[in-house]
Amino acid sequence: MFFPEGQIRVFVYGQPVSMRLSYDGLYGLAKHTMQLDPLSGHLFAFINRRANQIKVLYFDRSGWCVWSKRLEQGRLLSHWNSVSTREMDWTGLKLLLEGIEPKIVRRRYQKPMSTTQNGATNAGV
């Protein structure tokens, strides 16, 4: 299914989850433990203890859907101690599904802005 990327909210559960859980178990974690409404249409991601499997739960107005992925090698997360229940964007989830752990990226250097004669700013090429 395709989502308009700007409107999708993704919530990642910050503790390991048994991959034996299905619709009802994941719904219970989202509703009672994460204190969020699973019927909202947002995506809820759950990762197992070894961090090599992920399940994503969402409600699409006609029923529950669960995506599941198991990596053949590698891990989705580097350390569980740095993971907390949080919201991420759709791009972050796509990276996570590819086995790339999204992190906060900061610019170390920003090119100074120059001003033109009329006062408008110009980044300069």
Jmol script that loads the backbone (N, CA, C; Angstrom):
load data "model"
ATOM      1  N   MET A   1       0.842  -1.174   0.000  1.00  0.00           N
ATOM      2  CA  MET A   1       0.000   0.000   0.000  1.00  0.00           C
ATOM      3  C   MET A   1       0.885   1.235   0.000  1.00  0.00           C
ATOM      4  N   PHE A   2       0.438   2.282  -0.668  1.00  0.00           N
ATOM      5  CA  PHE A   2       1.182   3.520  -0.748  1.00  0.00           C
ATOM      6  C   PHE A   2       0.602   4.535   0.218  1.00  0.00           C
ATOM      7  N   PHE A   3       1.484   5.277   0.864  1.00  0.00           N
ATOM      8  CA  PHE A   3       1.078   6.283   1.831  1.00  0.00           C
ATOM      9  C   PHE A   3       1.566   7.643   1.372  1.00  0.00           C
ATOM     10  N   PRO A   4       0.777   8.697   1.592  1.00  0.00           N
ATOM     11  CA  PRO A   4       1.325  10.043   1.394  1.00  0.00           C
ATOM     12  C   PRO A   4       2.341  10.303   2.499  1.00  0.00           C
ATOM     13  N   GLU A   5       3.604  10.405   2.128  1.00  0.00           N
ATOM     14  CA  GLU A   5       4.686  10.377   3.105  1.00  0.00           C
ATOM     15  C   GLU A   5       4.631  11.474   4.146  1.00  0.00           C
ATOM     16  N   GLY A   6       4.114  12.636   3.819  1.00  0.00           N
ATOM     17  CA  GLY A   6       4.082  13.725   4.775  1.00  0.00           C
ATOM     18  C   GLY A   6       3.045  13.549   5.870  1.00  0.00           C
ATOM     19  N   GLN A   7       2.066  12.680   5.660  1.00  0.00           N
ATOM     20  CA  GLN A   7       0.969  12.549   6.601  1.00  0.00           C
ATOM     21  C   GLN A   7       1.077  11.339   7.519  1.00  0.00           C
ATOM     22  N   ILE A   8       2.000  10.447   7.256  1.00  0.00           N
ATOM     23  CA  ILE A   8       2.119   9.223   8.038  1.00  0.00           C
ATOM     24  C   ILE A   8       2.977   9.463   9.276  1.00  0.00           C
ATOM     25  N   ARG A   9       2.463   9.019  10.408  1.00  0.00           N
ATOM     26  CA  ARG A   9       3.243   9.060  11.647  1.00  0.00           C
ATOM     27  C   ARG A   9       3.610   7.627  12.000  1.00  0.00           C
ATOM     28  N   VAL A  10       4.839   7.433  12.413  1.00  0.00           N
ATOM     29  CA  VAL A  10       5.354   6.111  12.747  1.00  0.00           C
ATOM     30  C   VAL A  10       5.805   6.128  14.193  1.00  0.00           C
ATOM     31  N   PHE A  11       5.341   5.157  14.963  1.00  0.00           N
ATOM     32  CA  PHE A  11       5.724   5.045  16.370  1.00  0.00           C
ATOM     33  C   PHE A  11       6.481   3.739  16.560  1.00  0.00           C
ATOM     34  N   VAL A  12       7.672   3.840  17.125  1.00  0.00           N
ATOM     35  CA  VAL A  12       8.518   2.674  17.371  1.00  0.00           C
ATOM     36  C   VAL A  12       8.458   2.349  18.855  1.00  0.00           C
ATOM     37  N   TYR A  13       8.162   1.086  19.165  1.00  0.00           N
ATOM     38  CA  TYR A  13       8.122   0.631  20.553  1.00  0.00           C
ATOM     39  C   TYR A  13       9.552   0.421  21.028  1.00  0.00           C
ATOM     40  N   GLY A  14       9.894   0.948  22.190  1.00  0.00           N
ATOM     41  CA  GLY A  14      11.269   0.990  22.667  1.00  0.00           C
ATOM     42  C   GLY A  14      11.754  -0.200  23.453  1.00  0.00           C
ATOM     43  N   GLN A  15      11.039  -1.325  23.417  1.00  0.00           N
ATOM     44  CA  GLN A  15      11.483  -2.526  24.114  1.00  0.00           C
ATOM     45  C   GLN A  15      11.334  -3.725  23.187  1.00  0.00           C
ATOM     46  N   PRO A  16      12.104  -4.770  23.408  1.00  0.00           N
ATOM     47  CA  PRO A  16      11.984  -5.962  22.560  1.00  0.00           C
ATOM     48  C   PRO A  16      10.600  -6.590  22.666  1.00  0.00           C
ATOM     49  N   VAL A  17      10.104  -7.109  21.548  1.00  0.00           N
ATOM     50  CA  VAL A  17       8.773  -7.705  21.480  1.00  0.00           C
ATOM     51  C   VAL A  17       8.893  -9.106  20.898  1.00  0.00           C
ATOM     52  N   SER A  18       8.111 -10.037  21.431  1.00  0.00           N
ATOM     53  CA  SER A  18       8.065 -11.384  20.885  1.00  0.00           C
ATOM     54  C   SER A  18       7.406 -11.345  19.509  1.00  0.00           C
ATOM     55  N   MET A  19       8.040 -11.961  18.541  1.00  0.00           N
ATOM     56  CA  MET A  19       7.488 -11.987  17.187  1.00  0.00           C
ATOM     57  C   MET A  19       6.354 -12.995  17.051  1.00  0.00           C
ATOM     58  N   ARG A  20       5.999 -13.671  18.156  1.00  0.00           N
ATOM     59  CA  ARG A  20       4.835 -14.545  18.138  1.00  0.00           C
ATOM     60  C   ARG A  20       3.541 -13.746  18.227  1.00  0.00           C
ATOM     61  N   LEU A  21       3.645 -12.478  18.658  1.00  0.00           N
ATOM     62  CA  LEU A  21       2.458 -11.633  18.743  1.00  0.00           C
ATOM     63  C   LEU A  21       1.941 -11.319  17.349  1.00  0.00           C
ATOM     64  N   SER A  22       0.617 -11.285  17.242  1.00  0.00           N
ATOM     65  CA  SER A  22       0.008 -10.939  15.965  1.00  0.00           C
ATOM     66  C   SER A  22      -0.885  -9.722  16.169  1.00  0.00           C
ATOM     67  N   TYR A  23      -1.953  -9.627  15.433  1.00  0.00           N
ATOM     68  CA  TYR A  23      -2.815  -8.445  15.437  1.00  0.00           C
ATOM     69  C   TYR A  23      -3.232  -7.997  16.833  1.00  0.00           C
ATOM     70  N   ASP A  24      -3.845  -8.895  17.590  1.00  0.00           N
ATOM     71  CA  ASP A  24      -4.383  -8.517  18.900  1.00  0.00           C
ATOM     72  C   ASP A  24      -3.287  -8.173  19.909  1.00  0.00           C
ATOM     73  N   GLY A  25      -2.208  -8.931  19.923  1.00  0.00           N
ATOM     74  CA  GLY A  25      -1.114  -8.654  20.846  1.00  0.00           C
ATOM     75  C   GLY A  25      -0.429  -7.332  20.553  1.00  0.00           C
ATOM     76  N   LEU A  26      -0.181  -7.053  19.281  1.00  0.00           N
ATOM     77  CA  LEU A  26       0.436  -5.789  18.905  1.00  0.00           C
ATOM     78  C   LEU A  26      -0.508  -4.615  19.148  1.00  0.00           C
ATOM     79  N   TYR A  27      -1.800  -4.836  18.892  1.00  0.00           N
ATOM     80  CA  TYR A  27      -2.810  -3.819  19.189  1.00  0.00           C
ATOM     81  C   TYR A  27      -2.786  -3.475  20.677  1.00  0.00           C
ATOM     82  N   GLY A  28      -2.717  -4.497  21.534  1.00  0.00           N
ATOM     83  CA  GLY A  28      -2.678  -4.282  22.977  1.00  0.00           C
ATOM     84  C   GLY A  28      -1.459  -3.484  23.413  1.00  0.00           C
ATOM     85  N   LEU A  29      -0.306  -3.765  22.828  1.00  0.00           N
ATOM     86  CA  LEU A  29       0.902  -2.998  23.159  1.00  0.00           C
ATOM     87  C   LEU A  29       0.752  -1.530  22.744  1.00  0.00           C
ATOM     88  N   ALA A  30       0.219  -1.312  21.557  1.00  0.00           N
ATOM     89  CA  ALA A  30       0.067   0.065  21.081  1.00  0.00           C
ATOM     90  C   ALA A  30      -0.944   0.832  21.926  1.00  0.00           C
ATOM     91  N   LYS A  31      -2.053   0.190  22.249  1.00  0.00           N
ATOM     92  CA  LYS A  31      -3.141   0.859  22.981  1.00  0.00           C
ATOM     93  C   LYS A  31      -2.798   1.068  24.454  1.00  0.00           C
ATOM     94  N   HIS A  32      -2.344   0.023  25.125  1.00  0.00           N
ATOM     95  CA  HIS A  32      -2.196   0.086  26.578  1.00  0.00           C
ATOM     96  C   HIS A  32      -0.789   0.471  27.043  1.00  0.00           C
ATOM     97  N   THR A  33       0.230   0.000  26.373  1.00  0.00           N
ATOM     98  CA  THR A  33       1.591   0.296  26.805  1.00  0.00           C
ATOM     99  C   THR A  33       2.094   1.613  26.224  1.00  0.00           C
ATOM    100  N   MET A  34       1.834   1.832  24.926  1.00  0.00           N
ATOM    101  CA  MET A  34       2.286   3.068  24.295  1.00  0.00           C
ATOM    102  C   MET A  34       1.293   4.214  24.503  1.00  0.00           C
ATOM    103  N   GLN A  35       0.093   3.901  24.987  1.00  0.00           N
ATOM    104  CA  GLN A  35      -0.964   4.893  25.245  1.00  0.00           C
ATOM    105  C   GLN A  35      -1.337   5.670  23.978  1.00  0.00           C
ATOM    106  N   LEU A  36      -1.429   4.959  22.835  1.00  0.00           N
ATOM    107  CA  LEU A  36      -1.781   5.577  21.567  1.00  0.00           C
ATOM    108  C   LEU A  36      -2.993   4.864  20.981  1.00  0.00           C
ATOM    109  N   ASP A  37      -3.667   5.506  20.036  1.00  0.00           N
ATOM    110  CA  ASP A  37      -4.851   4.928  19.418  1.00  0.00           C
ATOM    111  C   ASP A  37      -4.468   4.184  18.140  1.00  0.00           C
ATOM    112  N   PRO A  38      -4.481   2.852  18.150  1.00  0.00           N
ATOM    113  CA  PRO A  38      -4.104   2.096  16.961  1.00  0.00           C
ATOM    114  C   PRO A  38      -5.084   2.271  15.794  1.00  0.00           C
ATOM    115  N   LEU A  39      -6.282   2.739  16.059  1.00  0.00           N
ATOM    116  CA  LEU A  39      -7.268   2.946  14.994  1.00  0.00           C
ATOM    117  C   LEU A  39      -7.043   4.251  14.244  1.00  0.00           C
ATOM    118  N   SER A  40      -6.010   4.985  14.587  1.00  0.00           N
ATOM    119  CA  SER A  40      -5.749   6.299  13.991  1.00  0.00           C
ATOM    120  C   SER A  40      -5.200   6.214  12.571  1.00  0.00           C
ATOM    121  N   GLY A  41      -4.747   5.052  12.146  1.00  0.00           N
ATOM    122  CA  GLY A  41      -4.158   4.911  10.822  1.00  0.00           C
ATOM    123  C   GLY A  41      -2.651   5.092  10.814  1.00  0.00           C
ATOM    124  N   HIS A  42      -2.057   5.374  11.976  1.00  0.00           N
ATOM    125  CA  HIS A  42      -0.610   5.522  12.058  1.00  0.00           C
ATOM    126  C   HIS A  42       0.048   4.142  12.071  1.00  0.00           C
ATOM    127  N   LEU A  43       1.335   4.106  11.838  1.00  0.00           N
ATOM    128  CA  LEU A  43       2.083   2.855  11.827  1.00  0.00           C
ATOM    129  C   LEU A  43       2.752   2.642  13.181  1.00  0.00           C
ATOM    130  N   PHE A  44       2.735   1.393  13.643  1.00  0.00           N
ATOM    131  CA  PHE A  44       3.341   1.027  14.926  1.00  0.00           C
ATOM    132  C   PHE A  44       4.363  -0.074  14.660  1.00  0.00           C
ATOM    133  N   ALA A  45       5.636   0.212  14.935  1.00  0.00           N
ATOM    134  CA  ALA A  45       6.725  -0.722  14.637  1.00  0.00           C
ATOM    135  C   ALA A  45       7.200  -1.397  15.916  1.00  0.00           C
ATOM    136  N   PHE A  46       7.408  -2.714  15.825  1.00  0.00           N
ATOM    137  CA  PHE A  46       7.850  -3.529  16.959  1.00  0.00           C
ATOM    138  C   PHE A  46       9.024  -4.385  16.497  1.00  0.00           C
ATOM    139  N   ILE A  47      10.088  -4.415  17.314  1.00  0.00           N
ATOM    140  CA  ILE A  47      11.322  -5.111  16.945  1.00  0.00           C
ATOM    141  C   ILE A  47      11.612  -6.186  17.984  1.00  0.00           C
ATOM    142  N   ASN A  48      12.144  -7.333  17.542  1.00  0.00           N
ATOM    143  CA  ASN A  48      12.433  -8.421  18.476  1.00  0.00           C
ATOM    144  C   ASN A  48      13.739  -8.185  19.231  1.00  0.00           C
ATOM    145  N   ARG A  49      14.022  -9.058  20.192  1.00  0.00           N
ATOM    146  CA  ARG A  49      15.179  -8.893  21.075  1.00  0.00           C
ATOM    147  C   ARG A  49      16.504  -8.931  20.319  1.00  0.00           C
ATOM    148  N   ARG A  50      16.630  -9.810  19.336  1.00  0.00           N
ATOM    149  CA  ARG A  50      17.869  -9.895  18.559  1.00  0.00           C
ATOM    150  C   ARG A  50      17.971  -8.794  17.511  1.00  0.00           C
ATOM    151  N   ALA A  51      16.918  -8.021  17.352  1.00  0.00           N
ATOM    152  CA  ALA A  51      16.861  -6.888  16.414  1.00  0.00           C
ATOM    153  C   ALA A  51      17.092  -7.308  14.970  1.00  0.00           C
ATOM    154  N   ASN A  52      16.650  -8.526  14.640  1.00  0.00           N
ATOM    155  CA  ASN A  52      16.748  -8.952  13.249  1.00  0.00           C
ATOM    156  C   ASN A  52      15.369  -9.121  12.603  1.00  0.00           C
ATOM    157  N   GLN A  53      14.304  -8.835  13.375  1.00  0.00           N
ATOM    158  CA  GLN A  53      12.939  -8.906  12.849  1.00  0.00           C
ATOM    159  C   GLN A  53      12.160  -7.669  13.281  1.00  0.00           C
ATOM    160  N   ILE A  54      11.242  -7.260  12.412  1.00  0.00           N
ATOM    161  CA  ILE A  54      10.379  -6.123  12.710  1.00  0.00           C
ATOM    162  C   ILE A  54       8.971  -6.439  12.217  1.00  0.00           C
ATOM    163  N   LYS A  55       7.988  -5.991  12.976  1.00  0.00           N
ATOM    164  CA  LYS A  55       6.591  -6.060  12.560  1.00  0.00           C
ATOM    165  C   LYS A  55       6.010  -4.660  12.644  1.00  0.00           C
ATOM    166  N   VAL A  56       5.223  -4.303  11.651  1.00  0.00           N
ATOM    167  CA  VAL A  56       4.574  -2.995  11.605  1.00  0.00           C
ATOM    168  C   VAL A  56       3.073  -3.227  11.524  1.00  0.00           C
ATOM    169  N   LEU A  57       2.350  -2.642  12.474  1.00  0.00           N
ATOM    170  CA  LEU A  57       0.893  -2.777  12.563  1.00  0.00           C
ATOM    171  C   LEU A  57       0.244  -1.469  12.148  1.00  0.00           C
ATOM    172  N   TYR A  58      -0.837  -1.556  11.369  1.00  0.00           N
ATOM    173  CA  TYR A  58      -1.637  -0.364  11.081  1.00  0.00           C
ATOM    174  C   TYR A  58      -3.055  -0.773  10.717  1.00  0.00           C
ATOM    175  N   PHE A  59      -3.964   0.175  10.841  1.00  0.00           N
ATOM    176  CA  PHE A  59      -5.374  -0.025  10.519  1.00  0.00           C
ATOM    177  C   PHE A  59      -5.686   0.804   9.286  1.00  0.00           C
ATOM    178  N   ASP A  60      -6.215   0.163   8.241  1.00  0.00           N
ATOM    179  CA  ASP A  60      -6.440   0.878   6.984  1.00  0.00           C
ATOM    180  C   ASP A  60      -7.924   1.120   6.672  1.00  0.00           C
ATOM    181  N   ARG A  61      -8.743   1.342   7.658  1.00  0.00           N
ATOM    182  CA  ARG A  61     -10.174   1.638   7.575  1.00  0.00           C
ATOM    183  C   ARG A  61     -11.037   0.434   7.224  1.00  0.00           C
ATOM    184  N   SER A  62     -10.430  -0.669   6.779  1.00  0.00           N
ATOM    185  CA  SER A  62     -11.231  -1.857   6.503  1.00  0.00           C
ATOM    186  C   SER A  62     -10.750  -3.058   7.312  1.00  0.00           C
ATOM    187  N   GLY A  63      -9.596  -2.931   7.957  1.00  0.00           N
ATOM    188  CA  GLY A  63      -9.077  -4.026   8.759  1.00  0.00           C
ATOM    189  C   GLY A  63      -7.634  -3.795   9.157  1.00  0.00           C
ATOM    190  N   TRP A  64      -7.123  -4.736   9.942  1.00  0.00           N
ATOM    191  CA  TRP A  64      -5.755  -4.655  10.440  1.00  0.00           C
ATOM    192  C   TRP A  64      -4.775  -5.232   9.433  1.00  0.00           C
ATOM    193  N   CYS A  65      -3.618  -4.611   9.342  1.00  0.00           N
ATOM    194  CA  CYS A  65      -2.534  -5.089   8.488  1.00  0.00           C
ATOM    195  C   CYS A  65      -1.273  -5.209   9.335  1.00  0.00           C
ATOM    196  N   VAL A  66      -0.502  -6.252   9.082  1.00  0.00           N
ATOM    197  CA  VAL A  66       0.785  -6.434   9.754  1.00  0.00           C
ATOM    198  C   VAL A  66       1.830  -6.741   8.689  1.00  0.00           C
ATOM    199  N   TRP A  67       2.868  -5.917   8.649  1.00  0.00           N
ATOM    200  CA  TRP A  67       4.029  -6.206   7.815  1.00  0.00           C
ATOM    201  C   TRP A  67       5.036  -6.887   8.702  1.00  0.00           C
ATOM    202  N   SER A  68       5.769  -7.801   8.140  1.00  0.00           N
ATOM    203  CA  SER A  68       6.811  -8.475   8.894  1.00  0.00           C
ATOM    204  C   SER A  68       8.043  -8.599   8.011  1.00  0.00           C
ATOM    205  N   LYS A  69       9.204  -8.366   8.605  1.00  0.00           N
ATOM    206  CA  LYS A  69      10.454  -8.503   7.868  1.00  0.00           C
ATOM    207  C   LYS A  69      11.501  -9.107   8.780  1.00  0.00           C
ATOM    208  N   ARG A  70      12.274 -10.064   8.213  1.00  0.00           N
ATOM    209  CA  ARG A  70      13.395 -10.653   8.928  1.00  0.00           C
ATOM    210  C   ARG A  70      14.640 -10.459   8.082  1.00  0.00           C
ATOM    211  N   LEU A  71      15.652  -9.858   8.679  1.00  0.00           N
ATOM    212  CA  LEU A  71      16.912  -9.653   7.975  1.00  0.00           C
ATOM    213  C   LEU A  71      17.672 -10.967   7.889  1.00  0.00           C
ATOM    214  N   GLU A  72      18.270 -11.241   6.749  1.00  0.00           N
ATOM    215  CA  GLU A  72      19.081 -12.441   6.584  1.00  0.00           C
ATOM    216  C   GLU A  72      20.398 -12.310   7.343  1.00  0.00           C
ATOM    217  N   GLN A  73      20.953 -11.108   7.372  1.00  0.00           N
ATOM    218  CA  GLN A  73      22.153 -10.862   8.163  1.00  0.00           C
ATOM    219  C   GLN A  73      22.103  -9.438   8.673  1.00  0.00           C
ATOM    220  N   GLY A  74      22.818  -9.199   9.739  1.00  0.00           N
ATOM    221  CA  GLY A  74      22.841  -7.868  10.332  1.00  0.00           C
ATOM    222  C   GLY A  74      21.705  -7.668  11.326  1.00  0.00           C
ATOM    223  N   ARG A  75      21.596  -6.431  11.804  1.00  0.00           N
ATOM    224  CA  ARG A  75      20.597  -6.089  12.814  1.00  0.00           C
ATOM    225  C   ARG A  75      19.940  -4.771  12.435  1.00  0.00           C
ATOM    226  N   LEU A  76      18.725  -4.590  12.912  1.00  0.00           N
ATOM    227  CA  LEU A  76      18.002  -3.341  12.696  1.00  0.00           C
ATOM    228  C   LEU A  76      18.519  -2.241  13.622  1.00  0.00           C
ATOM    229  N   LEU A  77      18.951  -2.625  14.813  1.00  0.00           N
ATOM    230  CA  LEU A  77      19.427  -1.679  15.828  1.00  0.00           C
ATOM    231  C   LEU A  77      20.806  -2.095  16.301  1.00  0.00           C
ATOM    232  N   SER A  78      21.611  -1.125  16.671  1.00  0.00           N
ATOM    233  CA  SER A  78      22.936  -1.466  17.177  1.00  0.00           C
ATOM    234  C   SER A  78      22.892  -1.836  18.660  1.00  0.00           C
ATOM    235  N   HIS A  79      22.127  -1.098  19.474  1.00  0.00           N
ATOM    236  CA  HIS A  79      22.038  -1.367  20.911  1.00  0.00           C
ATOM    237  C   HIS A  79      20.626  -1.079  21.400  1.00  0.00           C
ATOM    238  N   TRP A  80      20.071  -1.971  22.213  1.00  0.00           N
ATOM    239  CA  TRP A  80      18.754  -1.738  22.786  1.00  0.00           C
ATOM    240  C   TRP A  80      18.794  -0.642  23.852  1.00  0.00           C
ATOM    241  N   ASN A  81      19.934  -0.439  24.508  1.00  0.00           N
ATOM    242  CA  ASN A  81      19.981   0.548  25.588  1.00  0.00           C
ATOM    243  C   ASN A  81      19.825   1.985  25.075  1.00  0.00           C
ATOM    244  N   SER A  82      19.996   2.201  23.779  1.00  0.00           N
ATOM    245  CA  SER A  82      19.818   3.548  23.232  1.00  0.00           C
ATOM    246  C   SER A  82      18.460   3.747  22.574  1.00  0.00           C
ATOM    247  N   VAL A  83      17.579   2.744  22.671  1.00  0.00           N
ATOM    248  CA  VAL A  83      16.264   2.811  22.022  1.00  0.00           C
ATOM    249  C   VAL A  83      15.205   3.185  23.043  1.00  0.00           C
ATOM    250  N   SER A  84      14.316   4.085  22.646  1.00  0.00           N
ATOM    251  CA  SER A  84      13.173   4.434  23.492  1.00  0.00           C
ATOM    252  C   SER A  84      11.934   4.485  22.610  1.00  0.00           C
ATOM    253  N   THR A  85      10.777   4.396  23.244  1.00  0.00           N
ATOM    254  CA  THR A  85       9.539   4.522  22.495  1.00  0.00           C
ATOM    255  C   THR A  85       9.474   5.943  21.969  1.00  0.00           C
ATOM    256  N   ARG A  86       9.335   6.072  20.659  1.00  0.00           N
ATOM    257  CA  ARG A  86       9.406   7.401  20.058  1.00  0.00           C
ATOM    258  C   ARG A  86       8.668   7.431  18.736  1.00  0.00           C
ATOM    259  N   GLU A  87       8.516   8.634  18.237  1.00  0.00           N
ATOM    260  CA  GLU A  87       7.919   8.830  16.923  1.00  0.00           C
ATOM    261  C   GLU A  87       9.037   9.104  15.925  1.00  0.00           C
ATOM    262  N   MET A  88       8.892   8.554  14.745  1.00  0.00           N
ATOM    263  CA  MET A  88       9.844   8.825  13.664  1.00  0.00           C
ATOM    264  C   MET A  88       9.052   9.105  12.394  1.00  0.00           C
ATOM    265  N   ASP A  89       9.713   9.591  11.391  1.00  0.00           N
ATOM    266  CA  ASP A  89       9.019   9.869  10.139  1.00  0.00           C
ATOM    267  C   ASP A  89       9.068   8.646   9.219  1.00  0.00           C
ATOM    268  N   TRP A  90       8.338   8.736   8.118  1.00  0.00           N
ATOM    269  CA  TRP A  90       8.218   7.640   7.168  1.00  0.00           C
ATOM    270  C   TRP A  90       9.589   7.278   6.578  1.00  0.00           C
ATOM    271  N   THR A  91      10.406   8.277   6.314  1.00  0.00           N
ATOM    272  CA  THR A  91      11.737   8.032   5.762  1.00  0.00           C
ATOM    273  C   THR A  91      12.591   7.235   6.746  1.00  0.00           C
ATOM    274  N   GLY A  92      12.493   7.564   8.035  1.00  0.00           N
ATOM    275  CA  GLY A  92      13.222   6.818   9.050  1.00  0.00           C
ATOM    276  C   GLY A  92      12.815   5.356   9.092  1.00  0.00           C
ATOM    277  N   LEU A  93      11.513   5.082   8.920  1.00  0.00           N
ATOM    278  CA  LEU A  93      11.051   3.694   8.901  1.00  0.00           C
ATOM    279  C   LEU A  93      11.577   2.975   7.663  1.00  0.00           C
ATOM    280  N   LYS A  94      11.591   3.636   6.517  1.00  0.00           N
ATOM    281  CA  LYS A  94      12.120   3.010   5.310  1.00  0.00           C
ATOM    282  C   LYS A  94      13.592   2.662   5.487  1.00  0.00           C
ATOM    283  N   LEU A  95      14.354   3.542   6.127  1.00  0.00           N
ATOM    284  CA  LEU A  95      15.758   3.244   6.399  1.00  0.00           C
ATOM    285  C   LEU A  95      15.893   2.058   7.347  1.00  0.00           C
ATOM    286  N   LEU A  96      15.064   2.038   8.384  1.00  0.00           N
ATOM    287  CA  LEU A  96      15.094   0.954   9.354  1.00  0.00           C
ATOM    288  C   LEU A  96      14.776  -0.384   8.687  1.00  0.00           C
ATOM    289  N   LEU A  97      13.806  -0.395   7.769  1.00  0.00           N
ATOM    290  CA  LEU A  97      13.447  -1.621   7.057  1.00  0.00           C
ATOM    291  C   LEU A  97      14.575  -2.107   6.147  1.00  0.00           C
ATOM    292  N   GLU A  98      15.431  -1.206   5.725  1.00  0.00           N
ATOM    293  CA  GLU A  98      16.586  -1.577   4.906  1.00  0.00           C
ATOM    294  C   GLU A  98      17.788  -1.972   5.758  1.00  0.00           C
ATOM    295  N   GLY A  99      17.637  -1.895   7.075  1.00  0.00           N
ATOM    296  CA  GLY A  99      18.737  -2.260   7.958  1.00  0.00           C
ATOM    297  C   GLY A  99      19.665  -1.109   8.270  1.00  0.00           C
ATOM    298  N   ILE A 100      19.222   0.112   8.002  1.00  0.00           N
ATOM    299  CA  ILE A 100      20.021   1.298   8.303  1.00  0.00           C
ATOM    300  C   ILE A 100      19.391   1.994   9.494  1.00  0.00           C
ATOM    301  N   GLU A 101      20.135   2.115  10.573  1.00  0.00           N
ATOM    302  CA  GLU A 101      19.600   2.739  11.781  1.00  0.00           C
ATOM    303  C   GLU A 101      19.619   4.256  11.627  1.00  0.00           C
ATOM    304  N   PRO A 102      18.427   4.883  11.587  1.00  0.00           N
ATOM    305  CA  PRO A 102      18.411   6.338  11.435  1.00  0.00           C
ATOM    306  C   PRO A 102      18.911   7.029  12.693  1.00  0.00           C
ATOM    307  N   LYS A 103      19.732   8.031  12.496  1.00  0.00           N
ATOM    308  CA  LYS A 103      20.256   8.822  13.602  1.00  0.00           C
ATOM    309  C   LYS A 103      20.056  10.279  13.282  1.00  0.00           C
ATOM    310  N   ILE A 104      20.245  11.123  14.267  1.00  0.00           N
ATOM    311  CA  ILE A 104      20.148  12.559  14.046  1.00  0.00           C
ATOM    312  C   ILE A 104      21.394  13.018  13.316  1.00  0.00           C
ATOM    313  N   VAL A 105      21.194  13.665  12.207  1.00  0.00           N
ATOM    314  CA  VAL A 105      22.318  14.158  11.413  1.00  0.00           C
ATOM    315  C   VAL A 105      22.400  15.662  11.596  1.00  0.00           C
ATOM    316  N   ARG A 106      23.568  16.154  11.940  1.00  0.00           N
ATOM    317  CA  ARG A 106      23.789  17.591  12.127  1.00  0.00           C
ATOM    318  C   ARG A 106      24.814  18.064  11.124  1.00  0.00           C
ATOM    319  N   ARG A 107      24.599  19.243  10.626  1.00  0.00           N
ATOM    320  CA  ARG A 107      25.591  19.833   9.737  1.00  0.00           C
ATOM    321  C   ARG A 107      26.760  20.345  10.563  1.00  0.00           C
ATOM    322  N   ARG A 108      27.936  19.968  10.136  1.00  0.00           N
ATOM    323  CA  ARG A 108      29.117  20.457  10.842  1.00  0.00           C
ATOM    324  C   ARG A 108      29.555  21.807  10.309  1.00  0.00           C
ATOM    325  N   TYR A 109      29.231  22.097   9.063  1.00  0.00           N
ATOM    326  CA  TYR A 109      29.627  23.362   8.469  1.00  0.00           C
ATOM    327  C   TYR A 109      28.487  23.860   7.602  1.00  0.00           C
ATOM    328  N   GLN A 110      28.154  25.109   7.748  1.00  0.00           N
ATOM    329  CA  GLN A 110      27.122  25.714   6.919  1.00  0.00           C
ATOM    330  C   GLN A 110      27.726  26.909   6.203  1.00  0.00           C
ATOM    331  N   LYS A 111      27.541  26.959   4.911  1.00  0.00           N
ATOM    332  CA  LYS A 111      28.080  28.040   4.104  1.00  0.00           C
ATOM    333  C   LYS A 111      27.424  29.347   4.515  1.00  0.00           C
ATOM    334  N   PRO A 112      28.209  30.396   4.779  1.00  0.00           N
ATOM    335  CA  PRO A 112      27.610  31.666   5.208  1.00  0.00           C
ATOM    336  C   PRO A 112      26.778  32.277   4.091  1.00  0.00           C
ATOM    337  N   MET A 113      25.680  32.920   4.470  1.00  0.00           N
ATOM    338  CA  MET A 113      24.785  33.579   3.525  1.00  0.00           C
ATOM    339  C   MET A 113      25.351  34.954   3.202  1.00  0.00           C
ATOM    340  N   SER A 114      25.317  35.363   1.945  1.00  0.00           N
ATOM    341  CA  SER A 114      25.759  36.702   1.565  1.00  0.00           C
ATOM    342  C   SER A 114      24.541  37.533   1.209  1.00  0.00           C
ATOM    343  N   THR A 115      24.619  38.817   1.396  1.00  0.00           N
ATOM    344  CA  THR A 115      23.492  39.693   1.082  1.00  0.00           C
ATOM    345  C   THR A 115      23.793  40.475  -0.190  1.00  0.00           C
ATOM    346  N   THR A 116      22.755  40.707  -0.962  1.00  0.00           N
ATOM    347  CA  THR A 116      22.892  41.510  -2.177  1.00  0.00           C
ATOM    348  C   THR A 116      22.655  42.969  -1.842  1.00  0.00           C
ATOM    349  N   GLN A 117      22.743  43.843  -2.823  1.00  0.00           N
ATOM    350  CA  GLN A 117      22.596  45.286  -2.582  1.00  0.00           C
ATOM    351  C   GLN A 117      21.202  45.667  -2.125  1.00  0.00           C
ATOM    352  N   ASN A 118      20.170  44.933  -2.583  1.00  0.00           N
ATOM    353  CA  ASN A 118      18.803  45.297  -2.189  1.00  0.00           C
ATOM    354  C   ASN A 118      18.398  44.662  -0.854  1.00  0.00           C
ATOM    355  N   GLY A 119      19.299  43.988  -0.200  1.00  0.00           N
ATOM    356  CA  GLY A 119      19.026  43.445   1.126  1.00  0.00           C
ATOM    357  C   GLY A 119      18.561  41.998   1.117  1.00  0.00           C
ATOM    358  N   ALA A 120      18.296  41.446  -0.062  1.00  0.00           N
ATOM    359  CA  ALA A 120      17.858  40.048  -0.135  1.00  0.00           C
ATOM    360  C   ALA A 120      19.066  39.134   0.130  1.00  0.00           C
ATOM    361  N   THR A 121      18.800  37.975   0.705  1.00  0.00           N
ATOM    362  CA  THR A 121      19.899  37.056   0.965  1.00  0.00           C
ATOM    363  C   THR A 121      20.129  36.155  -0.223  1.00  0.00           C
ATOM    364  N   ASN A 122      21.362  35.798  -0.431  1.00  0.00           N
ATOM    365  CA  ASN A 122      21.725  34.934  -1.510  1.00  0.00           C
ATOM    366  C   ASN A 122      22.763  33.946  -1.004  1.00  0.00           C
ATOM    367  N   ALA A 123      22.507  32.689  -1.183  1.00  0.00           N
ATOM    368  CA  ALA A 123      23.417  31.662  -0.645  1.00  0.00           C
ATOM    369  C   ALA A 123      24.700  31.592  -1.430  1.00  0.00           C
ATOM    370  N   GLY A 124      24.746  32.129  -2.605  1.00  0.00           N
ATOM    371  CA  GLY A 124      25.956  32.073  -3.419  1.00  0.00           C
ATOM    372  C   GLY A 124      26.172  30.687  -3.973  1.00  0.00           C
ATOM    373  N   VAL A 125      26.536  30.618  -5.196  1.00  0.00           N
ATOM    374  CA  VAL A 125      26.673  29.314  -5.828  1.00  0.00           C
ATOM    375  C   VAL A 125      28.108  28.882  -5.882  1.00  0.00           C
TER     376      VAL A 125
END
end "model"
wireframe off; spacefill off
backbone 0.3
color backbone group
